[in-house]
């Protein structure tokens, strides 16, 4: 499922796997080959986590060639404020 259905169904926003003890969330970063992978307790609010990650990492493209220390500082501030 790396894109063969994107034209008909749309892009994958995130994938959630529920295991007995944890939930695993995979969020593809826009226009990148990377995914943000999270494992958490099953009681978490998956929607809130997905929204937080897509908002936080959607603002700056941390894996691009244009990555700067200013963007890195911005990410650290966002993560620390939560």
Order of alpha helices (4+ residues) and beta strands (2+ residues): alpha-beta-beta-beta-alpha-alpha
